[in-house]
């Protein structure tokens, strides 16, 4: 299967091509997730959005990237990507094992990316970036005061969608 060609066939409405790739990934050879991660980091919006959708879909089915693949996925949050691709990556975070897959040196980069993304013009990107901060603070208690302060400020000015995600983020920090 030509993954890139299949992702490019997306018509902007029906996610059938993404599902085809996701289903093919179940029986794919070693390195197929690496190929998705490579496409997610491309300069082509269609590939970014399609590959990140598939990665999110797989993560929601307990097939999230692990180890080096997880680190590669998290590093994508520091790259300039289409908003939908960023959203897909952020929505993948709750399905990942950050405690196991995030080396200490990578935590700072993820933290910086999330702080940048809470300033996004896109409401849902901001919402899921706050959620990511909660997940990161759950992993590292030293970040909890900062996260709580950001959540409190956001609750005064943010949309209801962001406030809902902040509630989820707080719950993640308490686990």
N, C-alpha and C positions, 0 to 999 in steps of 0.2 A: 504494500500500500504506500502510495505517495502521500504522506501525512500533510505536507505543505499544500499540495494541490487540493486535497480534501478540505482542509481548513479554509482555503481561499474560495471554495464554492459556497460559502455561507452567504445567504441573500440579505442579511441584516434583520431577518425576522425569525425564521425557523432554524432551530439549533440542530437539526437532523445531521448535518455534516460533522458537528462536534461529537454527537452521540456515536456516530460511526467510528470515529477515531478512538473515543473512549472505550468502546466495546473491543476494538482491535487491540488496544493496549493490554487487555487482560491476558491475551495469548502472545503478546509481543515478545520478541527476543530481548536479551539483556541489552541495555543501552537505549531502549525506546524512550524511557523517561528522560534520559539525557538529551535525546533529540527534541522532545517537547520543550525542555528547558531552553535549549538553543533557539528554538523558534520563538519562544516567549520573549527572549531577549533581542530579537531581530528589530530592525528599523521599520518593518512593515506592520502597520496597525492591524490588518486582518490576521496576521500570524500571531501577533501578541495576544489579541483578544481570544482567538480560537484556542491557542495552546494553553493559556491561563484558565480558560473555561474548562478544558479537559482536565487539567491538573486539579482544579477545585472539585470537579465532579468525582474524580478518583479519590480525593481526600475525604469527601463526604461519605464514601463507601469503604472507609478504613484502608485506603491504599495511598495514603499521603507519602510523599517522598521522605526518605530517611537518610541519615548520615550525610555524605557529601552532596547528595542530590538536594537534601533539605537546605543545606547551606547555600547552594547555588540558587535555589528558589528565593530564599530570604534576601540574598544579595540583589536580586532583581528589583526589590523595593527601593533601592538607591539609584536606579537608572531612570532616565526619562521614558515613561511608558504611557500608552493611551489610558485614559481614566478608567475605562471598563476593565482593562488588563490589571491595573492597580487594585481595583475593587475585587476582582477574582482572587488575586494573591492575598489580599487582606482577609477575605472570607475563608481562605484556606488555613489561616493561622490557628483557629480553634481546634482543628483536626490534626494538628502536628504535635509532636512531643518535643516542645521547646527545651524542656529540661535535659533531654537526652541528645537532641540534635543541634543544639546551639552552643558551639564552643564559646568560652568566655570572651575571646577576642572579637567574636562576631556580635556579641550582645550590644556593644556600643554602637556599631553601625546600624543595627536594627532599631535601636532606641532613637538615634538621630533621624532615621527615615520616618519613623512614626511621628516624631515631633514635627517634622516638616509636613507630613501628610494631614495632620490635624488642622493645618492652615489651608487645605485645598478648597477650591471653589465648589467642588462637588460635595453635596451633603452626605451621600452615602460613603464616599471615600473618607470624609472626616469621621463619620460614625464608626466605621470599621477600624480606622486608625486608633481611635480612643479605645475600642475593644482590644486591639493589639497591645496598647499600653497596659491595660489591665492584665492581660496574659503575661506580659513581660514582668510586671510588678509581682505577679504571683510567683514567678520563677525566682525573682531577686527582691527580697524584702527591702533592700536599700533604696529601691525605686518607688516604694509605696507612698511615701509622703509627697513626693513630686507628682505622682499620678493623681493622688487624691486632691491636691491643690488644683491641678489642671481640670479635673472633673468638676470641682466646685465652681470654678470660673465658667466653664462651659455650660453648666446648668442654668446660669443666669442669662445667657445670650443665645444658646443654640436652639435648633429646631427640635420638635418632638422626636424625630427619628434618631437624632444624635443622643438625646437624653435616654432613650430606650437602650441604646448600645452602652451608654455609660453605666446604666443599672447592671447590665450583663458583665461589664468590665469589673465593677465593684464585687459582684458575686464571684467572679474568677479569682480576684485577689484574696477573698476570704476562704477559698478552698485549700 
